[in-house]
């Protein structure tokens, strides 16, 4: 096999494997280097996919335990078999990672296992179990993703003090789970174990959960989680986490009055964000620069070196798998001489709790800061027929539209299947559409998406069902 390629992608996650497949489709001789023995990156192996599997299983368990009898379904009290649950999760991962390997074979992408290090801007060295080989290419795409961030002096052992990776592998349901960080990942994993019976307490340094979210949505989301049994300590700093017999002690301090307290937990989940995987790549030898936070900045996905590109979590922008996938397609097309493009203003974000929370575009706070005049259209799920019929009427749809042009600037949803519902608004925004465009489009009845239509109608204060 010749180790010289038109393009080599470093990293086989959502951005990397998509870039590799698209580059091969465009006729480029393509290779993808991945240090794991399976493709799919963090998302598929220890992130998005396994967490969604556990969220689905835990939701079914919660319904069986707490909702079935109310609906007239009588069953014996359900029990949790954690080993079987984890096995189901692992089977899903195995099937999907194997599927990507099959796509590589179908599209004639060369898969190389090992850790890649740049020797110069046209050469990398790949090491796998002590064996090294050199690989050369006209172009490289860095798609090495991100890893778990922690707090100074805090040791994650993935047993008592765990990251999201360890939270996916707990061998039993903890009696008490403390989550450090009220972001997306922390709240999703907290939901899993809360539904299985754990007492959950979330500690957040800032004064709101999901800090980047629209304030109204964040407040309502917090109230919903509190009704589910979550306890929140906002504006609270973690001073230390110390393991002790059978668990851990977490020392905290109030940001407002400096009052200190020590909490006990069986498991502590550290979920304070992620950091880019840029070290140990030999970037200095290729001349690639990083910013003060370790991210590789880009100009239309190109680094400061003309033949080296970057996509996904390792560069600036939201750390989302679908953002990386879109960049993967775009970068392959750019390298092939086409006009690859990503619209960063229309990237949806979803939290897969129950109910789900989804957003796209601007928040009210961002529009106010930019001094943009806007109108708000809002519709509660309690008035949506499908939501009432499925006993899931929590939440609302909120659409923000330009006061002058009616162009949709942002949307925020709390609802069952919000992650699916958001996409008609994404498409509307991608084509520069207005709230009137949504309001005048016929929506099937009964569906959750009818709430989107009603929210669009509410922009001009003409809803029918509220």
C-alpha positions as CSV (number, residue, x, y, z in Angstrom):
1,X,0.0,0.0,0.0
2,X,1.3,3.5,-0.9
3,X,1.3,5.8,2.1
4,X,0.9,8.9,-0.1
5,X,-2.5,10.5,-0.3
6,X,-4.4,13.5,-1.6
7,X,-5.9,14.1,1.8
8,X,-5.4,12.5,5.2
9,X,-7.9,13.2,8.0
10,X,-6.6,12.9,11.5
11,X,-9.4,11.7,13.7
12,X,-12.3,9.4,12.9
13,X,-15.1,11.1,14.8
14,X,-18.3,12.6,13.3
15,X,-16.3,15.3,11.5
16,X,-13.4,13.2,10.5
17,X,-15.2,10.1,9.1
18,X,-17.7,12.3,7.3
19,X,-14.8,14.4,5.8
20,X,-13.1,11.2,4.7
21,X,-16.2,9.7,3.0
22,X,-17.0,13.0,1.2
23,X,-13.4,13.4,0.1
24,X,-13.4,9.9,-1.4
25,X,-16.7,10.5,-3.1
26,X,-15.1,13.5,-4.8
27,X,-12.3,11.3,-6.2
28,X,-9.6,12.2,-3.8
29,X,-7.2,9.4,-2.6
30,X,-8.2,9.5,1.1
31,X,-7.0,8.1,4.4
32,X,-8.3,8.5,8.0
33,X,-6.1,8.0,11.0
34,X,-7.8,7.1,14.3
35,X,-6.1,6.2,17.5
36,X,-9.1,4.1,18.7
37,X,-9.6,0.7,17.3
38,X,-13.1,1.7,16.4
39,X,-14.3,4.7,14.4
40,X,-16.9,7.2,15.5
41,X,-14.8,9.2,18.0
42,X,-16.0,10.4,21.4
43,X,-19.6,10.9,20.1
44,X,-20.3,7.4,19.0
45,X,-18.0,5.5,21.5
46,X,-18.4,7.4,24.8
47,X,-20.6,10.3,24.1
48,X,-23.7,11.2,22.1
49,X,-24.9,7.7,21.2
50,X,-24.4,5.7,24.4
51,X,-25.8,8.5,26.5
52,X,-28.9,8.6,24.3
53,X,-29.3,4.9,24.6
54,X,-29.2,5.2,28.4
55,X,-31.6,8.2,28.3
56,X,-34.1,6.1,26.4
57,X,-33.8,3.1,28.6
58,X,-34.1,5.1,31.8
59,X,-37.1,7.0,30.5
60,X,-38.9,3.7,29.7
61,X,-38.0,2.5,33.2
62,X,-39.3,5.8,34.8
63,X,-42.6,5.5,32.9
64,X,-43.0,1.9,33.9
65,X,-42.4,2.8,37.6
66,X,-44.3,6.1,37.8
67,X,-46.7,6.6,34.9
68,X,-48.1,3.2,33.7
69,X,-50.5,2.8,36.6
70,X,-51.9,6.3,36.1
71,X,-52.6,5.4,32.5
72,X,-54.4,2.2,33.5
73,X,-51.5,-0.2,32.9
74,X,-50.8,-2.4,35.9
75,X,-47.5,-4.2,36.1
76,X,-45.2,-5.5,38.9
77,X,-42.7,-3.0,40.2
78,X,-39.8,-2.9,37.6
79,X,-36.3,-3.6,38.6
80,X,-33.0,-2.3,37.2
81,X,-30.5,-4.7,35.7
82,X,-27.5,-2.4,35.2
83,X,-25.3,-5.0,33.6
84,X,-27.9,-5.8,30.9
85,X,-28.6,-2.1,30.4
86,X,-24.9,-1.4,29.7
87,X,-24.7,-4.4,27.4
88,X,-27.6,-3.0,25.3
89,X,-25.7,0.3,25.1
90,X,-22.5,-1.5,24.1
91,X,-24.3,-3.5,21.3
92,X,-25.6,-0.3,19.8
93,X,-22.1,1.2,19.8
94,X,-20.7,-2.0,18.2
95,X,-23.2,-2.0,15.4
96,X,-22.7,1.7,14.6
97,X,-18.9,1.7,14.7
98,X,-18.9,-1.4,12.5
99,X,-21.2,0.5,10.1
100,X,-18.7,3.3,9.7
101,X,-16.0,0.8,8.9
102,X,-18.3,-0.7,6.2
103,X,-18.8,2.8,4.8
104,X,-15.0,3.3,4.6
105,X,-14.7,0.1,2.7
106,X,-17.6,1.0,0.3
107,X,-16.1,4.4,-0.4
108,X,-12.5,3.2,-0.6
109,X,-11.2,5.2,2.3
110,X,-8.0,3.8,3.8
111,X,-8.3,3.4,7.6
112,X,-5.1,3.7,9.6
113,X,-5.1,2.9,13.3
114,X,-2.7,4.7,15.6
115,X,-1.7,8.1,17.0
116,X,-0.6,10.7,14.4
117,X,2.1,13.2,15.0
118,X,3.2,15.8,12.4
119,X,6.9,15.6,11.2
120,X,6.3,18.5,8.8
121,X,3.4,20.0,6.9
122,X,3.2,17.2,4.5
123,X,4.2,14.2,6.7
124,X,2.9,12.5,9.8
125,X,4.1,9.6,11.8
126,X,1.5,7.1,13.0
127,X,2.4,4.9,16.0
128,X,0.4,1.9,16.9
129,X,1.5,-0.6,19.6
130,X,5.2,0.5,19.2
131,X,5.2,0.3,15.4
132,X,5.7,3.5,13.4
133,X,4.9,4.4,9.8
134,X,5.2,7.6,7.9
135,X,2.2,8.9,5.9
136,X,2.4,11.8,3.4
137,X,-0.3,13.9,1.9
138,X,-1.0,17.0,-0.2
139,X,-3.5,18.0,2.4
140,X,-4.3,17.2,6.0
141,X,-7.5,17.8,8.0
142,X,-7.1,17.9,11.8
143,X,-10.3,16.5,13.3
144,X,-9.0,15.3,16.7
145,X,-12.0,16.5,18.7
146,X,-12.0,17.3,22.4
147,X,-11.5,15.7,25.8
148,X,-13.0,16.1,29.2
149,X,-12.0,19.3,31.1
150,X,-11.6,19.2,34.9
151,X,-11.0,21.6,37.8
152,X,-7.6,22.4,39.3
153,X,-6.5,19.8,41.7
154,X,-9.4,17.5,41.1
155,X,-8.6,13.9,40.1
156,X,-11.0,11.9,38.0
157,X,-10.6,8.2,38.6
158,X,-13.7,7.1,36.6
159,X,-14.9,5.1,39.7
160,X,-15.9,7.5,42.4
161,X,-15.1,10.8,40.7
162,X,-16.2,10.3,37.1
163,X,-16.4,12.2,33.8
164,X,-19.2,11.6,31.4
165,X,-17.3,8.6,30.2
166,X,-17.3,7.0,33.7
167,X,-20.9,8.0,34.2
168,X,-21.8,5.7,31.2
169,X,-20.2,2.7,32.9
170,X,-21.5,2.8,36.5
171,X,-22.0,-0.7,37.7
172,X,-24.9,0.2,40.1
173,X,-27.3,3.0,40.7
174,X,-25.7,5.5,43.2
175,X,-27.8,6.6,46.1
176,X,-26.5,10.1,45.9
177,X,-25.0,11.7,42.7
178,X,-23.4,15.1,42.8
179,X,-23.0,16.8,39.4
180,X,-20.4,19.6,39.1
181,X,-21.6,21.7,36.2
182,X,-25.2,22.4,35.0
183,X,-24.5,22.1,31.3
184,X,-25.9,19.8,28.7
185,X,-23.8,16.7,29.4
186,X,-24.1,16.9,33.2
187,X,-27.9,17.3,33.1
188,X,-28.4,14.5,30.6
189,X,-26.3,12.0,32.6
190,X,-28.0,13.2,35.8
191,X,-31.3,12.5,34.2
192,X,-30.3,8.9,33.4
193,X,-29.3,8.1,37.0
194,X,-32.1,10.1,38.6
195,X,-34.7,8.1,36.7
196,X,-33.1,4.9,37.9
197,X,-33.5,6.1,41.5
198,X,-30.4,8.3,42.4
199,X,-30.8,11.5,44.4
200,X,-29.2,14.2,42.3
201,X,-27.7,17.5,43.4
202,X,-26.2,19.8,40.8
203,X,-23.6,22.5,41.6
204,X,-23.1,25.4,39.2
205,X,-20.7,28.3,39.5
206,X,-22.9,30.6,37.5
207,X,-26.3,31.9,38.5
208,X,-28.3,29.8,35.9
209,X,-28.3,26.4,34.5
210,X,-27.3,25.8,30.8
211,X,-25.6,29.3,30.8
212,X,-25.7,29.8,27.0
213,X,-29.5,29.2,26.8
214,X,-32.2,31.8,26.5
215,X,-33.0,33.0,30.0
216,X,-36.7,32.3,30.0
217,X,-36.1,28.7,28.7
218,X,-33.3,28.2,31.3
219,X,-35.6,29.2,34.2
220,X,-38.5,27.0,33.0
221,X,-36.2,24.1,32.3
222,X,-34.8,24.3,35.9
223,X,-38.3,24.3,37.3
224,X,-39.2,21.2,35.3
225,X,-36.0,19.4,36.5
226,X,-36.7,20.4,40.1
227,X,-40.1,18.8,39.9
228,X,-38.3,15.6,38.7
229,X,-36.3,15.7,42.0
230,X,-33.2,17.6,41.0
231,X,-31.7,19.9,43.6
232,X,-29.6,22.8,42.3
233,X,-27.0,25.0,44.0
234,X,-26.3,27.9,41.7
235,X,-23.7,30.6,42.2
236,X,-21.7,28.0,44.1
237,X,-18.0,27.2,43.8
238,X,-16.4,23.7,44.3
239,X,-13.4,24.1,46.5
240,X,-12.3,20.4,46.7
241,X,-13.5,16.8,46.1
242,X,-12.0,14.2,48.3
243,X,-12.6,10.5,48.1
244,X,-13.5,8.7,51.4
245,X,-14.8,5.3,52.3
246,X,-17.7,4.5,50.0
247,X,-17.9,7.8,48.2
248,X,-16.6,11.4,48.2
249,X,-16.8,14.7,50.1
250,X,-17.4,17.8,48.1
251,X,-16.5,21.1,49.7
252,X,-18.4,24.1,48.3
253,X,-18.6,27.8,48.8
254,X,-21.3,30.3,48.0
255,X,-20.2,32.9,45.4
256,X,-22.5,35.4,47.0
257,X,-21.7,35.2,50.8
258,X,-18.6,32.9,50.9
259,X,-20.5,30.4,53.1
260,X,-18.8,27.0,53.0
261,X,-20.4,23.6,53.3
262,X,-19.4,20.0,52.8
263,X,-21.6,17.5,50.9
264,X,-21.4,13.7,50.7
265,X,-22.1,11.6,47.6
266,X,-21.6,8.0,46.4
267,X,-20.5,9.3,42.9
268,X,-19.3,12.8,41.8
269,X,-19.8,13.6,38.1
270,X,-17.4,16.3,36.8
271,X,-19.1,18.0,33.9
272,X,-17.4,21.4,33.5
273,X,-16.9,21.4,29.7
274,X,-14.4,20.0,27.3
275,X,-11.0,21.1,25.9
276,X,-9.5,20.6,22.4
277,X,-7.2,17.7,21.7
278,X,-4.3,19.7,20.3
279,X,-1.3,18.5,22.4
280,X,0.8,15.6,21.3
281,X,0.1,16.3,17.6
282,X,3.4,17.9,16.8
283,X,1.7,21.0,15.6
284,X,4.8,23.1,16.1
285,X,6.7,20.9,13.5
286,X,4.0,21.6,10.9
287,X,3.9,25.3,11.9
288,X,0.2,25.2,13.0
289,X,-0.7,27.8,15.6
290,X,-3.2,27.5,18.5
291,X,-4.9,30.2,20.5
292,X,-4.5,30.8,24.3
293,X,-7.1,28.1,25.0
294,X,-5.5,25.5,22.8
295,X,-8.0,25.7,19.9
296,X,-6.8,25.8,16.3
297,X,-8.3,28.9,14.7
298,X,-9.3,28.8,11.1
299,X,-10.2,30.9,8.1
300,X,-12.8,29.1,6.1
301,X,-11.6,25.8,7.8
302,X,-8.0,26.4,6.8
303,X,-5.3,26.8,9.5
304,X,-2.4,29.3,9.2
305,X,-0.7,26.6,7.0
306,X,-2.1,26.5,3.5
307,X,-2.5,22.7,3.1
308,X,-3.7,21.9,6.7
309,X,-7.3,22.3,7.6
310,X,-9.2,21.9,10.8
311,X,-12.8,20.9,11.8
312,X,-14.9,20.0,14.8
313,X,-14.3,20.4,18.5
314,X,-10.6,21.1,18.0
315,X,-11.4,24.4,16.4
316,X,-13.6,27.4,17.4
317,X,-17.4,27.3,17.4
318,X,-19.9,25.1,19.2
319,X,-18.7,21.6,20.3
320,X,-21.5,19.7,18.5
321,X,-21.2,16.5,16.4
322,X,-23.5,17.9,13.7
323,X,-21.5,21.0,13.4
324,X,-18.4,18.8,12.9
325,X,-20.2,16.8,10.3
326,X,-21.2,19.8,8.2
327,X,-17.6,21.1,8.5
328,X,-16.4,17.6,7.3
329,X,-18.5,17.9,4.1
330,X,-17.5,21.5,3.6
331,X,-13.7,20.9,4.1
332,X,-13.7,18.0,1.6
333,X,-15.4,20.1,-1.0
334,X,-13.0,23.0,-0.4
335,X,-10.0,20.7,-0.9
336,X,-11.6,19.3,-4.0
337,X,-11.9,22.8,-5.4
338,X,-15.6,23.3,-4.7
339,X,-17.4,25.9,-2.6
340,X,-17.9,24.2,0.8
341,X,-19.8,26.3,3.3
342,X,-21.3,26.1,6.8
343,X,-23.9,28.5,8.1
344,X,-22.9,28.9,11.7
345,X,-25.9,31.1,12.5
346,X,-28.3,28.2,11.9
347,X,-26.8,25.3,14.0
348,X,-29.4,23.7,16.3
349,X,-28.6,22.6,19.8
350,X,-30.5,19.9,21.7
351,X,-30.6,18.7,25.3
352,X,-32.0,15.1,25.4
353,X,-33.6,15.2,28.8
354,X,-37.4,14.8,29.2
355,X,-38.8,17.0,28.0
356,X,-36.1,17.9,25.5
357,X,-34.8,21.4,25.0
358,X,-33.9,22.7,21.6
359,X,-32.7,26.0,20.2
360,X,-31.4,27.6,17.0
361,X,-30.2,31.1,16.3
362,X,-30.3,34.0,18.7
363,X,-31.6,34.3,22.2
364,X,-33.6,37.3,23.5
365,X,-30.5,38.4,25.4
366,X,-28.3,38.4,22.3
367,X,-30.9,40.4,20.3
368,X,-31.1,43.0,23.1
369,X,-27.4,43.3,23.3
370,X,-27.2,43.7,19.5
371,X,-30.0,46.3,19.7
372,X,-32.1,44.4,17.2
373,X,-35.8,45.1,17.4
374,X,-37.7,41.8,17.5
375,X,-41.1,40.3,18.1
376,X,-41.8,37.2,20.2
377,X,-44.3,34.5,19.3
378,X,-45.0,31.9,22.0
379,X,-47.3,28.9,22.3
380,X,-47.6,26.5,25.3
381,X,-47.6,22.8,24.8
382,X,-50.5,22.5,27.1
383,X,-52.7,23.8,24.3
384,X,-51.3,21.3,21.7
385,X,-53.6,18.4,21.1
386,X,-50.9,15.8,20.4
387,X,-49.0,16.8,23.6
388,X,-52.2,16.4,25.6
389,X,-53.0,13.1,24.0
390,X,-49.5,11.7,24.8
391,X,-49.5,13.0,28.4
392,X,-46.5,15.2,27.6
393,X,-47.7,18.8,27.8
394,X,-44.8,20.4,29.5
395,X,-43.0,23.3,27.8
396,X,-43.5,25.8,25.0
397,X,-42.3,27.0,21.6
398,X,-40.9,30.5,21.3
399,X,-40.0,32.1,18.0
400,X,-38.1,35.4,17.7
401,X,-38.6,37.4,14.5
402,X,-37.2,40.7,13.2
403,X,-39.7,43.5,14.0
404,X,-39.1,45.1,10.6
405,X,-38.7,42.1,8.1
406,X,-40.4,39.2,10.1
407,X,-37.3,37.1,9.3
408,X,-36.9,34.4,11.9
409,X,-33.9,35.1,14.1
410,X,-34.1,32.4,16.6
411,X,-36.3,29.7,18.2
412,X,-36.4,27.9,21.5
413,X,-38.4,24.9,22.4
414,X,-39.1,22.8,25.6
415,X,-41.2,19.8,24.6
416,X,-41.2,16.1,24.0
417,X,-39.3,15.6,20.7
418,X,-38.1,19.2,20.7
419,X,-35.0,17.9,18.9
420,X,-37.1,16.8,16.0
421,X,-39.5,19.7,16.1
422,X,-36.8,22.4,15.9
423,X,-35.8,21.4,12.3
424,X,-38.6,23.0,10.4
425,X,-37.4,26.3,12.0
426,X,-33.8,25.4,11.1
427,X,-34.9,25.0,7.4
428,X,-36.9,28.2,7.5
429,X,-33.9,30.1,8.8
430,X,-31.5,28.5,6.3
431,X,-33.6,29.9,3.5
432,X,-34.1,33.3,5.2
433,X,-37.8,32.6,5.9
434,X,-40.2,34.6,8.0
435,X,-42.6,33.6,10.8
436,X,-45.4,34.2,8.3
437,X,-43.9,31.5,6.1
438,X,-44.3,29.0,8.9
439,X,-47.7,30.3,9.9
440,X,-49.0,29.9,6.4
441,X,-47.7,26.4,6.0
442,X,-50.2,23.6,6.6
443,X,-49.2,21.4,9.5
444,X,-50.7,17.9,10.0
445,X,-53.0,17.4,12.9
446,X,-52.4,16.3,15.6
447,X,-48.7,16.8,15.7
448,X,-46.2,18.5,18.1
449,X,-45.2,20.7,15.2
450,X,-48.5,22.4,15.2
451,X,-47.2,24.3,18.3
452,X,-44.5,25.7,16.0
453,X,-47.2,27.0,13.6
454,X,-49.1,28.5,16.5
455,X,-46.0,30.2,17.9
456,X,-45.3,31.6,14.4
457,X,-48.9,33.0,14.3
458,X,-48.3,34.4,17.8
459,X,-45.6,36.7,16.4
460,X,-48.5,38.7,14.9
461,X,-50.8,38.0,17.9
462,X,-53.2,35.8,15.9
463,X,-53.0,32.3,17.5
464,X,-56.1,30.1,17.2
465,X,-55.7,27.8,20.2
466,X,-54.6,30.2,22.9
